[in-house]
Amino acid sequence: DERFEIKEFPASSVPEDADFAVPVNGDSMEPIYQDGQLVWVEACNELRDGDVGLFMYDGSGYIKVYSEQTPLDPSAFTDSNGVLHPQPVLISYNEQYAPKIVSPELGFTIVGRVLS
């Protein structure tokens, strides 16, 4: 739809595992990622602790470092088999921004892994 723009890049400038690129918006990931910079993303739905990812959370998109913690409310992260899952935390490189502790009721999706 109108929210997306298709651009062509030389194949040599696109990482092998990249599925798409998105622009960085804001300074929360400085000094590594700058406002306006394009980052390449490999689509996936799982990340390891410390991976930089693209996320949808509470209706907004974020590029952040993925981390996990012991859930603040274990009942919200226990599945129907009684297995307790870790609570995601989204971390900025810029220390002016506090970590975002994910609340399951606000909707959270891992979109992919940032490659560059």
TIMI-2910 file (N, C-alpha, C, CB; in pm, 1 decimal, decimal comma, always signed):
<rs>
+----------+----------+----------+----------+----------+----------+----------+----------+----------+----------+----------+----------+------+
!      n_x !      n_y !      n_z !     ca_x !     ca_y !     ca_z !      c_x !      c_y !      c_z !     cb_x !     cb_y !     cb_z ! resn !
+----------+----------+----------+----------+----------+----------+----------+----------+----------+----------+----------+----------+------+
!    +82,7 !   -119,1 !     +0,0 !     +0,0 !     +0,0 !     +0,0 !    +86,7 !   +124,8 !     +0,0 !    -93,9 !     +0,2 !   +120,4 !  Asp !
!    +31,4 !   +239,6 !    +26,7 !   +104,8 !   +366,0 !    +18,1 !   +211,9 !   +383,0 !   +125,4 !     +8,8 !   +479,8 !    +26,7 !  Glu !
!   +213,5 !   +298,6 !   +227,4 !   +315,8 !   +310,4 !   +332,0 !   +450,0 !   +251,4 !   +290,0 !   +268,3 !   +242,3 !   +458,5 !  Arg !
!   +453,6 !   +182,2 !   +177,5 !   +574,9 !   +116,9 !   +132,8 !   +624,8 !   +180,5 !     +4,9 !   +551,6 !    -31,9 !   +112,7 !  Phe !
!   +756,0 !   +183,7 !     -8,7 !   +818,5 !   +235,0 !   -128,7 !   +912,7 !   +127,8 !   -180,1 !   +893,4 !   +369,2 !   -101,8 !  Glu !
!   +905,4 !    +98,7 !   -307,8 !   +993,6 !     -1,0 !   -366,5 !  +1111,4 !    +70,6 !   -431,2 !   +918,0 !    -89,3 !   -470,1 !  Ile !
!  +1232,0 !    +30,2 !   -391,1 !  +1355,4 !    +83,9 !   -447,4 !  +1439,9 !    -32,0 !   -495,5 !  +1432,9 !   +170,2 !   -343,7 !  Lys !
!  +1518,9 !     -6,5 !   -597,6 !  +1610,1 !   -108,1 !   -647,6 !  +1751,4 !    -76,8 !   -601,0 !  +1604,0 !   -116,8 !   -801,5 !  Glu !
!  +1826,1 !   -181,8 !   -566,9 !  +1964,3 !   -168,6 !   -522,8 !  +2048,9 !   -266,4 !   -602,6 !  +1978,2 !   -194,1 !   -369,4 !  Phe !
!  +2174,4 !   -232,6 !   -626,2 !  +2263,0 !   -329,9 !   -691,0 !  +2272,6 !   -455,6 !   -604,1 !  +2404,9 !   -268,8 !   -715,4 !  Pro !
!  +2268,1 !   -569,8 !   -666,1 !  +2271,8 !   -696,2 !   -591,3 !  +2393,2 !   -703,0 !   -499,4 !  +2273,0 !   -815,2 !   -687,7 !  Ala !
!  +2502,2 !   -642,9 !   -540,1 !  +2624,9 !   -648,1 !   -459,6 !  +2614,0 !   -568,9 !   -329,0 !  +2741,6 !   -595,4 !   -540,7 !  Ser !
!  +2514,3 !   -480,9 !   -317,8 !  +2499,6 !   -401,0 !   -195,2 !  +2396,9 !   -458,6 !    -98,2 !  +2460,5 !   -259,3 !   -230,8 !  Ser !
!  +2334,1 !   -569,0 !   -135,7 !  +2230,0 !   -630,1 !    -52,1 !  +2285,9 !   -755,9 !    +14,2 !  +2102,9 !   -664,2 !   -136,7 !  Val !
!  +2283,8 !   -762,7 !   +148,7 !  +2331,0 !   -885,0 !   +215,8 !  +2254,9 !  -1008,3 !   +167,5 !  +2316,4 !   -871,4 !   +368,1 !  Pro !
!  +2323,8 !  -1119,2 !   +162,3 !  +2267,5 !  -1243,6 !   +107,3 !  +2136,2 !  -1284,5 !   +173,5 !  +2367,6 !  -1356,1 !   +122,0 !  Glu !
!  +2123,3 !  -1270,0 !   +304,1 !  +2004,3 !  -1315,5 !   +375,9 !  +1894,8 !  -1210,0 !   +387,6 !  +2043,2 !  -1360,7 !   +512,5 !  Asp !
!  +1915,1 !  -1091,8 !   +328,4 !  +1818,6 !   -982,5 !   +343,5 !  +1689,9 !  -1009,9 !   +266,4 !  +1880,0 !   -850,8 !   +296,5 !  Ala !
!  +1578,4 !   -981,4 !   +331,8 !  +1447,4 !   -992,6 !   +266,8 !  +1390,6 !   -855,4 !   +231,3 !  +1349,3 !  -1067,4 !   +357,5 !  Asp !
!  +1428,6 !   -752,5 !   +306,4 !  +1381,8 !   -616,6 !   +280,6 !  +1465,2 !   -519,4 !   +362,1 !  +1231,0 !   -601,7 !   +314,5 !  Phe !
!  +1445,3 !   -390,8 !   +338,0 !  +1514,6 !   -285,3 !   +412,7 !  +1410,7 !   -190,7 !   +471,2 !  +1615,3 !   -207,6 !   +321,3 !  Ala !
!  +1445,7 !   -129,5 !   +584,3 !  +1360,0 !    -28,1 !   +646,4 !  +1448,2 !    +88,4 !   +690,1 !  +1280,0 !    -87,2 !   +768,2 !  Val !
!  +1391,7 !   +209,3 !   +691,9 !  +1469,7 !   +323,3 !   +739,9 !  +1465,7 !   +332,5 !   +891,9 !  +1417,9 !   +453,3 !   +678,1 !  Pro !
!  +1575,0 !   +377,9 !   +949,2 !  +1581,0 !   +406,0 !  +1092,7 !  +1514,0 !   +541,3 !  +1114,0 !  +1730,4 !   +405,6 !  +1147,0 !  Val !
!  +1431,8 !   +550,8 !  +1216,3 !  +1363,2 !   +674,9 !  +1248,6 !  +1394,2 !   +711,5 !  +1393,2 !  +1209,8 !   +662,1 !  +1225,8 !  Asn !
!  +1471,4 !   +816,9 !  +1414,1 !  +1504,3 !   +860,5 !  +1549,0 !  +1646,8 !   +828,4 !  +1587,8 !  +1410,8 !   +798,1 !  +1647,0 !  Gly !
!  +1680,6 !   +862,9 !  +1713,3 !  +1818,6 !   +849,7 !  +1760,4 !  +1838,3 !   +742,1 !  +1867,0 !  +1865,0 !   +980,7 !  +1814,6 !  Asp !
!  +1738,1 !   +659,5 !  +1890,6 !  +1747,4 !   +563,0 !  +2000,6 !  +1851,4 !   +453,6 !  +1978,0 !  +1613,5 !   +499,5 !  +2022,8 !  Ser !
!  +1894,4 !   +434,5 !  +1853,5 !  +1992,7 !   +328,7 !  +1826,5 !  +2129,8 !   +385,5 !  +1790,2 !  +1943,2 !   +238,7 !  +1713,7 !  Met !
!  +2146,6 !   +517,2 !  +1811,2 !  +2279,1 !   +576,3 !  +1789,6 !  +2373,2 !   +530,3 !  +1899,6 !  +2271,2 !   +731,6 !  +1785,9 !  Glu !
!  +2499,3 !   +513,5 !  +1872,7 !  +2571,2 !   +559,9 !  +1755,1 !  +2580,1 !   +457,0 !  +1642,9 !  +2708,0 !   +601,0 !  +1794,5 !  Pro !
!  +2524,9 !   +339,0 !  +1659,9 !  +2538,2 !   +233,1 !  +1558,9 !  +2449,0 !   +259,4 !  +1437,7 !  +2503,7 !    +97,0 !  +1620,1 !  Ile !
!  +2323,7 !   +292,7 !  +1460,0 !  +2228,0 !   +319,0 !  +1352,1 !  +2181,8 !   +463,6 !  +1361,4 !  +2106,4 !   +221,4 !  +1359,4 !  Tyr !
!  +2188,5 !   +534,0 !  +1250,1 !  +2157,1 !   +676,6 !  +1245,1 !  +2017,8 !   +700,7 !  +1186,0 !  +2263,0 !   +751,4 !  +1162,9 !  Gln !
!  +1954,3 !   +808,8 !  +1229,7 !  +1825,2 !   +850,4 !  +1175,6 !  +1835,3 !   +861,8 !  +1023,1 !  +1779,8 !   +985,7 !  +1238,5 !  Asp !
!  +1743,4 !   +797,8 !   +951,6 !  +1741,1 !   +802,0 !   +805,9 !  +1817,5 !   +691,0 !   +737,4 !  +1794,4 !   +930,3 !   +760,5 !  Gly !
!  +1903,0 !   +621,3 !   +809,2 !  +1981,4 !   +511,4 !   +752,7 !  +1888,6 !   +396,0 !   +717,1 !  +2091,3 !   +464,5 !   +851,9 !  Gln !
!  +1918,4 !   +327,3 !   +606,1 !  +1846,0 !   +204,5 !   +572,1 !  +1918,6 !    +86,7 !   +635,1 !  +1833,9 !   +186,3 !   +417,1 !  Leu !
!  +1842,5 !     -4,4 !   +696,0 !  +1899,4 !   -128,4 !   +748,9 !  +1832,8 !   -245,6 !   +679,0 !  +1881,0 !   -138,1 !   +903,8 !  Val !
!  +1911,7 !   -347,0 !   +653,5 !  +1861,9 !   -468,6 !   +589,2 !  +1811,7 !   -564,7 !   +696,4 !  +1972,7 !   -535,7 !   +502,6 !  Trp !
!  +1700,6 !   -631,3 !   +664,7 !  +1633,9 !   -718,9 !   +761,1 !  +1610,0 !   -855,7 !   +698,9 !  +1500,4 !   -657,0 !   +808,6 !  Val !
!  +1642,7 !   -958,5 !   +776,0 !  +1608,9 !  -1096,3 !   +739,9 !  +1480,6 !  -1131,8 !   +814,7 !  +1726,5 !  -1197,0 !   +775,0 !  Glu !
!  +1374,5 !  -1163,4 !   +743,1 !  +1247,7 !  -1198,2 !   +806,8 !  +1264,2 !  -1324,4 !   +889,9 !  +1136,8 !  -1217,1 !   +701,5 !  Ala !
!  +1219,2 !  -1319,3 !  +1016,1 !  +1221,0 !  -1435,0 !  +1105,2 !  +1130,4 !  -1404,1 !  +1223,9 !  +1367,2 !  -1469,2 !  +1152,3 !  Cys !
!  +1095,3 !  -1505,6 !  +1299,7 !  +1007,9 !  -1482,0 !  +1414,7 !  +1072,4 !  -1521,3 !  +1547,8 !   +878,7 !  -1558,4 !  +1397,0 !  Asn !
!  +1202,5 !  -1551,4 !  +1546,6 !  +1275,2 !  -1581,9 !  +1669,6 !  +1411,1 !  -1513,8 !  +1664,7 !  +1291,0 !  -1735,4 !  +1689,1 !  Glu !
!  +1455,0 !  -1463,3 !  +1779,0 !  +1586,1 !  -1400,7 !  +1791,6 !  +1655,9 !  -1454,1 !  +1915,1 !  +1573,8 !  -1247,0 !  +1798,3 !  Leu !
!  +1787,7 !  -1441,6 !  +1916,2 !  +1866,2 !  -1474,3 !  +2034,7 !  +1888,8 !  -1347,4 !  +2115,6 !  +2001,5 !  -1540,1 !  +1995,9 !  Arg !
!  +1909,9 !  -1364,8 !  +2242,7 !  +1942,6 !  -1252,9 !  +2330,4 !  +2062,7 !  -1178,6 !  +2272,8 !  +1971,7 !  -1301,8 !  +2475,5 !  Asp !
!  +2050,2 !  -1048,0 !  +2253,4 !  +2158,1 !   -966,4 !  +2199,2 !  +2146,2 !   -935,7 !  +2051,8 !  +2286,2 !  -1033,2 !  +2223,1 !  Gly !
!  +2057,6 !  -1005,5 !  +1979,1 !  +2035,2 !   -975,1 !  +1837,6 !  +1963,8 !   -841,2 !  +1824,6 !  +1953,0 !  -1087,3 !  +1769,1 !  Asp !
!  +1996,4 !   -767,4 !  +1718,1 !  +1920,8 !   -646,3 !  +1685,5 !  +1807,8 !   -690,0 !  +1593,7 !  +2011,9 !   -534,9 !  +1617,7 !  Val !
!  +1686,6 !   -649,8 !  +1627,9 !  +1571,2 !   -693,5 !  +1551,3 !  +1477,8 !   -580,3 !  +1515,2 !  +1496,5 !   -797,1 !  +1627,2 !  Gly !
!  +1384,1 !   -613,5 !  +1428,5 !  +1273,7 !   -526,2 !  +1392,0 !  +1149,6 !   -586,5 !  +1456,5 !  +1258,1 !   -511,9 !  +1234,5 !  Leu !
!  +1075,5 !   -502,9 !  +1530,1 !   +962,0 !   -550,2 !  +1608,2 !   +839,4 !   -464,2 !  +1583,0 !   +996,0 !   -551,0 !  +1756,9 !  Phe !
!   +723,1 !   -522,6 !  +1598,7 !   +597,8 !   -448,8 !  +1609,4 !   +553,5 !   -465,8 !  +1753,4 !   +487,5 !   -500,0 !  +1506,1 !  Met !
!   +528,8 !   -351,8 !  +1818,7 !   +486,2 !   -355,5 !  +1958,6 !   +388,4 !   -242,0 !  +1982,4 !   +608,0 !   -345,2 !  +2055,5 !  Tyr !
!   +272,1 !   -276,1 !  +2032,1 !   +168,4 !   -178,1 !  +2062,8 !   +137,6 !    -89,5 !  +1941,6 !   +211,3 !    -91,6 !  +2181,6 !  Asp !
!   +137,7 !   -151,0 !  +1822,3 !   +100,7 !    -80,5 !  +1699,7 !   +211,4 !     +1,3 !  +1635,8 !    -12,3 !     +8,2 !  +1727,7 !  Gly !
!   +332,9 !     -0,5 !  +1690,7 !   +444,6 !    +76,2 !  +1635,0 !   +561,0 !    -16,6 !  +1602,2 !   +490,0 !   +186,5 !  +1733,4 !  Ser !
!   +644,1 !    +26,1 !  +1507,1 !   +762,6 !    -49,8 !  +1470,2 !   +884,5 !     +0,0 !  +1544,6 !   +786,3 !    -42,3 !  +1320,6 !  Gly !
!   +972,6 !    -92,5 !  +1582,1 !  +1093,4 !    -59,1 !  +1656,6 !  +1211,6 !   -139,0 !  +1603,9 !  +1073,6 !    -85,4 !  +1806,6 !  Tyr !
!  +1328,4 !    -75,1 !  +1599,1 !  +1455,4 !   -144,3 !  +1580,1 !  +1525,2 !   -134,1 !  +1714,3 !  +1542,7 !    -82,1 !  +1460,9 !  Ile !
!  +1549,3 !   -248,2 !  +1777,2 !  +1606,5 !   -252,5 !  +1911,8 !  +1689,6 !   -379,7 !  +1928,9 !  +1494,7 !   -245,6 !  +2019,3 !  Lys !
!  +1767,5 !   -381,3 !  +2035,4 !  +1838,0 !   -502,1 !  +2076,6 !  +1737,6 !   -587,8 !  +2153,3 !  +1965,9 !   -468,8 !  +2164,3 !  Val !
!  +1730,1 !   -716,0 !  +2117,3 !  +1637,8 !   -808,9 !  +2182,9 !  +1705,0 !   -869,2 !  +2305,6 !  +1592,5 !   -920,7 !  +2085,1 !  Tyr !
!  +1631,7 !   -871,9 !  +2415,8 !  +1677,8 !   -938,0 !  +2536,5 !  +1558,1 !  -1006,0 !  +2602,2 !  +1746,3 !   -836,8 !  +2634,0 !  Ser !
!  +1585,1 !  -1083,0 !  +2704,8 !  +1479,4 !  -1153,2 !  +2776,9 !  +1506,2 !  -1143,4 !  +2926,6 !  +1470,3 !  -1301,7 !  +2732,0 !  Glu !
!  +1400,0 !  -1149,3 !  +3004,3 !  +1412,2 !  -1148,6 !  +3149,6 !  +1309,6 !  -1243,6 !  +3208,3 !  +1393,8 !  -1005,7 !  +3206,7 !  Gln !
!  +1326,0 !  -1274,9 !  +3335,1 !  +1224,7 !  -1351,4 !  +3406,7 !  +1098,7 !  -1265,8 !  +3411,8 !  +1273,4 !  -1391,5 !  +3551,3 !  Thr !
!   +984,2 !  -1321,2 !  +3375,3 !   +861,8 !  -1240,7 !  +3369,8 !   +825,3 !  -1175,2 !  +3502,4 !   +747,8 !  -1326,1 !  +3324,5 !  Pro !
!   +780,5 !  -1050,0 !  +3492,1 !   +731,1 !   -977,6 !  +3609,2 !   +600,2 !  -1039,4 !  +3657,7 !   +711,3 !   -827,7 !  +3576,5 !  Leu !
!   +518,7 !  -1087,9 !  +3561,3 !   +392,8 !  -1155,5 !  +3591,9 !   +398,4 !  -1293,7 !  +3527,5 !   +268,3 !  -1072,8 !  +3540,4 !  Asp !
!   +444,6 !  -1395,6 !  +3598,9 !   +461,0 !  -1528,4 !  +3539,5 !   +334,6 !  -1583,3 !  +3473,1 !   +506,2 !  -1624,2 !  +3644,5 !  Pro !
!   +218,2 !  -1550,4 !  +3523,9 !    +95,3 !  -1603,8 !  +3464,9 !    +75,1 !  -1555,1 !  +3321,6 !    -25,1 !  -1564,7 !  +3550,1 !  Ser !
!   +125,7 !  -1436,3 !  +3289,7 !   +110,2 !  -1381,4 !  +3154,9 !   +202,9 !  -1448,6 !  +3054,3 !   +136,2 !  -1232,0 !  +3156,3 !  Ala !
!   +304,7 !  -1522,3 !  +3102,2 !   +401,4 !  -1585,1 !  +3013,1 !   +408,2 !  -1736,8 !  +3030,5 !   +537,9 !  -1525,5 !  +3036,1 !  Phe !
!   +303,9 !  -1793,6 !  +3091,1 !   +293,9 !  -1938,2 !  +3106,6 !   +194,3 !  -1989,9 !  +3004,6 !   +251,4 !  -1977,4 !  +3251,6 !  Thr !
!   +238,3 !  -2085,2 !  +2922,5 !   +148,7 !  -2136,8 !  +2818,3 !    +54,7 !  -2243,0 !  +2875,3 !   +230,2 !  -2195,5 !  +2701,2 !  Asp !
!    -29,9 !  -2296,7 !  +2789,0 !   -132,5 !  -2392,3 !  +2832,6 !    -73,6 !  -2523,8 !  +2883,0 !   -228,0 !  -2420,6 !  +2718,7 !  Ser !
!    +54,1 !  -2549,5 !  +2853,5 !   +122,0 !  -2669,2 !  +2903,6 !   +195,5 !  -2643,4 !  +3034,2 !   +219,5 !  -2720,9 !  +2800,1 !  Asn !
!   +181,1 !  -2523,2 !  +3088,1 !   +246,9 !  -2489,3 !  +3213,1 !   +391,9 !  -2447,5 !  +3198,3 !   +239,2 !  -2603,9 !  +3304,7 !  Gly !
!   +437,1 !  -2422,7 !  +3074,6 !   +576,1 !  -2382,9 !  +3050,0 !   +587,5 !  -2231,0 !  +3062,5 !   +624,2 !  -2430,6 !  +2908,8 !  Val !
!   +679,9 !  -2186,4 !  +3146,0 !   +705,0 !  -2043,9 !  +3165,5 !   +803,4 !  -1995,5 !  +3058,9 !   +760,0 !  -2015,7 !  +3308,8 !  Leu !
!   +763,1 !  -1893,3 !  +2983,4 !   +847,6 !  -1835,8 !  +2878,7 !   +906,9 !  -1703,6 !  +2927,8 !   +766,5 !  -1814,3 !  +2747,6 !  His !
!  +1025,1 !  -1666,1 !  +2877,5 !  +1085,0 !  -1539,1 !  +2919,7 !  +1006,0 !  -1419,3 !  +2866,9 !  +1230,1 !  -1530,7 !  +2872,0 !  Pro !
!  +1019,0 !  -1307,2 !  +2934,7 !   +953,9 !  -1183,4 !  +2893,9 !  +1051,2 !  -1103,6 !  +2806,7 !   +908,2 !  -1100,0 !  +3018,4 !  Gln !
!  +1011,8 !  -1067,4 !  +2683,6 !  +1099,5 !   -987,7 !  +2597,9 !  +1121,9 !   -847,0 !  +2653,2 !  +1041,2 !   -979,0 !  +2458,0 !  Pro !
!  +1243,0 !   -796,8 !  +2628,2 !  +1281,1 !   -660,2 !  +2663,5 !  +1351,3 !   -601,6 !  +2540,9 !  +1374,5 !   -655,9 !  +2792,6 !  Val !
!  +1313,2 !   -480,8 !  +2501,9 !  +1372,4 !   -413,6 !  +2386,5 !  +1463,3 !   -302,5 !  +2436,6 !  +1262,4 !   -357,0 !  +2291,1 !  Leu !
!  +1589,4 !   -307,0 !  +2393,8 !  +1691,5 !   -217,4 !  +2447,1 !  +1747,3 !   -128,0 !  +2336,8 !  +1804,7 !   -297,7 !  +2513,0 !  Ile !
!  +1763,1 !     +0,2 !  +2368,6 !  +1824,1 !    +98,0 !  +2277,8 !  +1974,2 !   +103,1 !  +2303,2 !  +1760,4 !   +239,1 !  +2296,3 !  Ser !
!  +2051,5 !   +136,7 !  +2199,1 !  +2194,0 !   +162,6 !  +2219,2 !  +2213,8 !   +296,2 !  +2290,0 !  +2269,0 !   +161,6 !  +2084,3 !  Tyr !
!  +2128,9 !   +394,0 !  +2258,7 !  +2137,5 !   +526,1 !  +2319,3 !  +2084,2 !   +515,0 !  +2461,9 !  +2057,5 !   +633,1 !  +2236,1 !  Asn !
!  +2169,7 !   +536,9 !  +2559,2 !  +2133,8 !   +517,2 !  +2699,5 !  +2032,5 !   +618,2 !  +2752,7 !  +2256,9 !   +523,1 !  +2783,1 !  Glu !
!  +1996,4 !   +718,1 !  +2672,6 !  +1892,9 !   +813,1 !  +2713,4 !  +1753,9 !   +748,1 !  +2713,2 !  +1894,0 !   +935,5 !  +2620,6 !  Gln !
!  +1742,7 !   +630,4 !  +2650,3 !  +1614,6 !   +561,9 !  +2639,2 !  +1612,2 !   +439,4 !  +2730,1 !  +1587,4 !   +521,1 !  +2493,3 !  Tyr !
!  +1510,3 !   +432,3 !  +2813,0 !  +1494,3 !   +317,7 !  +2902,9 !  +1453,7 !   +193,8 !  +2823,4 !  +1389,1 !   +348,4 !  +3012,5 !  Ala !
!  +1491,3 !    +75,2 !  +2869,9 !  +1444,9 !    -47,1 !  +2804,8 !  +1292,1 !    -55,6 !  +2804,9 !  +1504,4 !   -170,0 !  +2874,4 !  Pro !
!  +1237,3 !   -114,3 !  +2698,3 !  +1092,7 !   -137,2 !  +2689,6 !  +1066,5 !   -281,4 !  +2731,3 !  +1037,6 !   -108,6 !  +2544,1 !  Lys !
!  +1000,3 !   -298,7 !  +2842,2 !   +963,2 !   -432,6 !  +2888,1 !   +828,9 !   -464,9 !  +2823,4 !   +955,6 !   -441,3 !  +3046,9 !  Ile !
!   +825,6 !   -571,9 !  +2745,7 !   +708,6 !   -605,7 !  +2665,9 !   +595,3 !   -658,4 !  +2753,9 !   +745,2 !   -709,2 !  +2559,4 !  Val !
!   +478,5 !   -598,2 !  +2736,7 !   +355,3 !   -645,1 !  +2801,0 !   +277,0 !   -723,8 !  +2697,3 !   +269,9 !   -525,4 !  +2858,4 !  Ser !
!   +243,5 !   -848,7 !  +2724,1 !   +180,2 !   -932,8 !  +2622,6 !    +45,9 !   -879,4 !  +2573,2 !   +161,1 !  -1070,7 !  +2677,1 !  Pro !
!    -26,7 !   -806,6 !  +2656,0 !   -158,4 !   -757,2 !  +2614,7 !   -149,6 !   -644,1 !  +2511,1 !   -235,5 !   -708,7 !  +2736,5 !  Glu !
!    -30,0 !   -589,7 !  +2488,0 !    -15,6 !   -479,7 !  +2392,0 !    +21,3 !   -526,9 !  +2251,9 !    +88,8 !   -382,7 !  +2440,8 !  Leu !
!    +36,8 !   -653,9 !  +2232,5 !    +68,9 !   -708,1 !  +2100,5 !   +216,0 !   -691,4 !  +2068,0 !    -15,6 !   -640,8 !  +1993,5 !  Gly !
!   +284,7 !   -803,0 !  +2049,8 !   +428,3 !   -802,3 !  +2022,1 !   +459,0 !   -905,4 !  +1915,9 !   +510,4 !   -830,0 !  +2150,1 !  Phe !
!   +534,5 !   -862,3 !  +1812,8 !   +574,1 !   -952,5 !  +1705,6 !   +718,6 !   -926,5 !  +1669,2 !   +483,0 !   -935,9 !  +1582,3 !  Thr !
!   +795,6 !  -1032,5 !  +1657,6 !   +930,1 !  -1022,1 !  +1600,8 !   +912,0 !  -1028,6 !  +1449,8 !  +1027,7 !  -1137,0 !  +1654,3 !  Ile !
!   +957,2 !   -924,6 !  +1378,9 !   +944,7 !   -919,1 !  +1233,4 !  +1068,1 !   -977,8 !  +1168,3 !   +922,6 !   -774,8 !  +1185,6 !  Val !
!  +1186,0 !   -946,3 !  +1223,5 !  +1307,3 !   -998,4 !  +1164,0 !  +1433,0 !   -953,7 !  +1235,1 !  +1314,4 !   -958,4 !  +1022,1 !  Gly !
!  +1546,3 !  -1003,4 !  +1184,0 !  +1679,4 !   -973,9 !  +1238,3 !  +1744,3 !   -866,8 !  +1151,4 !  +1768,7 !  -1102,9 !  +1244,1 !  Arg !
!  +1795,9 !   -761,4 !  +1213,9 !  +1866,2 !   -656,0 !  +1139,7 !  +2004,1 !   -708,9 !  +1102,9 !  +1877,1 !   -523,0 !  +1223,8 !  Val !
!  +2038,1 !   -698,6 !   +974,3 !  +2164,3 !   -752,1 !   +924,4 !  +2272,0 !   -645,8 !   +913,2 !  +2143,4 !   -817,0 !   +790,3 !  Leu !
!  +2232,5 !   -522,3 !   +896,3 !  +2333,2 !   -416,0 !   +879,6 !  +2288,9 !   -290,1 !   +950,4 !  +2358,3 !   -386,6 !   +730,6 !  Ser !
+----------+----------+----------+----------+----------+----------+----------+----------+----------+----------+----------+----------+------+
</rs>
